[in-house]
């Protein structure tokens, strides 16, 4: 549910220390005059932690051994589970670029999402279990082990953990989506939570 006031105000670009500003250079919104995304200007209130956080985040988003499609399915599932609207809307845009259809995106807001192949179903079930229990049961592990390589298994856990952390920051700090991202509320709003 959108809220009107962030708990932490985004830091103005002129007030972000130079090292953090340099680290944030790739995180500019091309649809909003090149402004740095609100998630990052909010976290810039702790610039040293932000720079370190970006190192891990860059691996998960840019060097992940999961395909971009799989990564985005997992991230959107975490966003839905956490009810992190900013994360959902931001990754709707990225998922679309990765070839995820709008129907598939909508399905991610259902307890047992239809329309995905067996490997994707296993990834989504594992995402749910990791989110809920911070663990994988033996049957789920075997299913994934039969389908993914070791680095992919590690990156799956990293992706769920990274985006669960981001979702917590979004929700706790009440980070607001930029107007161009908020516009996606009309097309693909964050689905309401459901019992899983």
Backbone torsions as a table, in degrees:
resi	resn	phi	psi	omega
1	UNK	NA	127.0	179.8
2	UNK	-64.7	146.1	177.4
3	UNK	-121.9	160.5	-172.5
4	UNK	-92.7	-20.9	-175.0
5	UNK	-130.7	123.2	172.5
6	UNK	-70.1	149.1	175.4
7	UNK	-78.2	-31.1	173.8
8	UNK	-118.8	122.7	179.1
9	UNK	-73.3	139.6	173.7
10	UNK	-58.5	144.3	179.3
11	UNK	-78.7	133.9	176.6
12	UNK	-65.4	142.3	-176.1
13	UNK	-54.2	-39.4	-179.0
14	UNK	-63.7	-18.6	-177.5
15	UNK	-101.4	1.0	178.7
16	UNK	-84.4	127.4	179.3
17	UNK	-57.1	150.9	-172.2
18	UNK	-55.8	-44.4	-179.1
19	UNK	-61.9	-42.3	178.9
20	UNK	-68.0	-39.9	179.8
21	UNK	-62.5	-40.6	176.8
22	UNK	-62.7	-43.1	178.9
23	UNK	-63.9	-28.1	-177.4
24	UNK	-87.2	-4.6	-175.8
25	UNK	-52.2	-40.7	179.5
26	UNK	-73.7	-5.3	-173.1
27	UNK	-105.0	42.1	177.9
28	UNK	-99.5	143.4	-177.8
29	UNK	-87.5	109.7	-178.8
30	UNK	-67.7	-14.6	-179.9
31	UNK	-92.5	-0.8	-176.7
32	UNK	-136.6	55.0	176.2
33	UNK	56.5	25.8	177.2
34	UNK	75.2	16.0	176.3
35	UNK	-65.2	150.4	175.5
36	UNK	-74.4	137.9	-178.9
37	UNK	-56.9	146.0	-175.9
38	UNK	-60.4	-34.6	177.9
39	UNK	-56.0	-42.5	-174.6
40	UNK	-80.1	-35.5	177.5
41	UNK	-70.8	-26.7	174.6
42	UNK	-69.4	-48.9	-179.0
43	UNK	-69.7	-14.1	176.3
44	UNK	-67.8	-7.6	173.6
45	UNK	-64.3	-17.4	174.8
46	UNK	-128.4	77.5	-168.3
47	UNK	-61.5	-36.4	-179.7
48	UNK	-67.5	-43.7	177.9
49	UNK	-64.2	-39.5	179.2
50	UNK	-58.6	-47.7	-178.7
51	UNK	-60.0	-40.7	179.6
52	UNK	-70.1	-39.3	179.1
53	UNK	-62.4	-38.0	-179.3
54	UNK	-63.9	-31.3	179.3
55	UNK	-60.3	-49.2	179.1
56	UNK	-68.1	-43.8	178.8
57	UNK	-58.8	-36.3	178.3
58	UNK	-65.1	-35.5	175.5
59	UNK	-64.4	-50.2	-175.0
60	UNK	-63.1	-41.4	-176.9
61	UNK	-85.1	-33.6	-171.9
62	UNK	-111.5	-20.1	-175.6
63	UNK	-124.8	15.3	-178.2
64	UNK	-62.5	138.7	178.2
65	UNK	-83.8	-9.9	169.4
66	UNK	-71.7	149.3	175.3
67	UNK	-62.1	158.8	178.5
68	UNK	-59.1	-40.8	178.6
69	UNK	-59.3	-50.5	-179.3
70	UNK	-61.2	-44.0	179.7
71	UNK	-57.9	-45.0	-177.7
72	UNK	-70.1	-34.4	174.5
73	UNK	-60.6	-44.2	-179.7
74	UNK	-64.6	-46.0	-178.4
75	UNK	-63.2	-44.8	179.2
76	UNK	-64.1	-36.1	177.6
77	UNK	-64.4	-42.4	176.7
78	UNK	-62.4	-44.9	-179.6
79	UNK	-59.5	-41.9	178.0
80	UNK	-66.1	-47.5	-179.8
81	UNK	-58.6	-39.7	-178.1
82	UNK	-85.1	-9.3	-174.5
83	UNK	54.5	47.4	178.9
84	UNK	-100.6	92.9	-173.2
85	UNK	-61.0	-44.7	-178.9
86	UNK	-56.7	-46.7	-179.8
87	UNK	-62.3	-44.7	179.2
88	UNK	-57.6	-53.9	-175.1
89	UNK	-64.2	-42.2	178.8
90	UNK	-60.4	-42.1	-175.5
91	UNK	-85.4	-14.5	167.8
92	UNK	-58.6	-47.2	-179.4
93	UNK	-60.8	-46.1	-178.3
94	UNK	-67.6	-41.8	-179.8
95	UNK	-62.1	-41.5	177.9
96	UNK	-58.7	-44.1	178.4
97	UNK	-62.7	-27.4	179.9
98	UNK	-85.9	3.3	176.1
99	UNK	91.7	9.3	176.8
100	UNK	-78.2	127.0	-177.0
101	UNK	-76.4	160.3	177.5
102	UNK	-61.6	-37.7	177.7
103	UNK	-63.4	-40.2	177.5
104	UNK	-65.7	-40.5	178.7
105	UNK	-61.7	-45.9	178.5
106	UNK	-59.7	-39.5	-178.2
107	UNK	-62.7	-25.7	-179.1
108	UNK	-66.2	-13.4	176.7
109	UNK	-96.8	26.1	176.9
110	UNK	-121.2	149.0	-177.3
111	UNK	-55.2	-45.4	176.8
112	UNK	-123.0	86.8	-171.3
113	UNK	-63.9	125.0	178.7
114	UNK	-82.8	164.5	170.2
115	UNK	91.2	8.8	-180.0
116	UNK	-113.8	149.9	179.9
117	UNK	-72.0	176.7	-173.3
118	UNK	-62.6	-38.9	179.9
119	UNK	-67.6	-42.9	179.0
120	UNK	-65.9	-37.3	175.4
121	UNK	-61.0	-41.4	178.9
122	UNK	-64.7	-40.7	177.8
123	UNK	-62.6	-42.8	-178.6
124	UNK	-69.5	-40.3	177.0
125	UNK	-64.0	-40.3	178.0
126	UNK	-65.6	-39.7	177.2
127	UNK	-59.1	-46.1	178.0
128	UNK	-58.9	-45.9	-176.6
129	UNK	-69.2	-41.2	177.0
130	UNK	-62.9	-42.4	179.4
131	UNK	-61.7	-44.2	-173.5
132	UNK	-78.8	-41.2	-168.4
133	UNK	-118.2	-8.7	-173.6
134	UNK	55.0	38.4	-178.2
135	UNK	-164.7	166.7	172.8
136	UNK	-125.6	134.5	175.1
137	UNK	-71.5	163.4	-179.4
138	UNK	-59.5	-43.6	178.9
139	UNK	-62.6	-40.7	179.9
140	UNK	-66.7	-40.6	177.6
141	UNK	-60.6	-46.3	-179.4
142	UNK	-61.7	-43.5	178.2
143	UNK	-57.5	-45.5	179.7
144	UNK	-70.1	-40.9	-178.2
145	UNK	-61.1	-33.0	178.8
146	UNK	-73.9	-16.4	-172.6
147	UNK	-114.5	-23.3	-173.5
148	UNK	-123.1	154.1	172.9
149	UNK	-79.5	169.4	-177.4
150	UNK	-59.1	-46.3	-179.7
151	UNK	-64.0	-36.7	177.2
152	UNK	-64.9	-39.2	177.2
153	UNK	-61.2	-44.5	178.9
154	UNK	-64.9	-44.2	-179.6
155	UNK	-66.1	-30.2	174.6
156	UNK	-61.6	-48.9	179.7
157	UNK	-62.6	-43.1	178.2
158	UNK	-61.7	-40.4	-177.7
159	UNK	-65.8	-46.2	178.1
160	UNK	-61.2	-46.6	-178.0
161	UNK	-65.0	-44.3	179.5
162	UNK	-60.3	-47.8	-174.7
163	UNK	-79.7	-20.3	170.6
164	UNK	-70.0	-39.0	176.1
165	UNK	-63.9	-45.0	178.4
166	UNK	-61.5	-42.6	179.0
167	UNK	-60.4	-41.0	177.8
168	UNK	-62.1	-42.1	178.4
169	UNK	-63.5	-45.4	179.6
170	UNK	-57.6	-48.8	-176.6
171	UNK	-71.4	-45.2	-176.3
172	UNK	-67.8	-37.2	-177.4
173	UNK	-93.5	-3.7	179.1
174	UNK	57.6	49.8	-178.5
175	UNK	-71.7	130.2	-174.6
176	UNK	-95.0	137.4	176.1
177	UNK	-69.8	146.9	174.4
178	UNK	-64.2	156.4	-177.0
179	UNK	-54.7	-39.9	-179.1
180	UNK	-68.7	-31.0	177.2
181	UNK	-78.3	-41.8	178.4
182	UNK	-59.0	-28.7	179.6
183	UNK	-61.2	-23.5	178.6
184	UNK	-70.1	-12.8	176.3
185	UNK	-56.7	-32.7	-179.2
186	UNK	-68.8	-41.3	-175.0
187	UNK	-84.1	-50.8	-174.5
188	UNK	-137.6	71.1	-179.6
189	UNK	-64.7	156.4	174.6
190	UNK	-60.2	119.8	178.3
191	UNK	-63.4	146.9	177.8
192	UNK	-62.4	153.8	178.0
193	UNK	-66.0	154.7	177.2
194	UNK	-136.3	156.8	176.3
195	UNK	-68.7	130.6	-179.5
196	UNK	-113.7	NA	NA
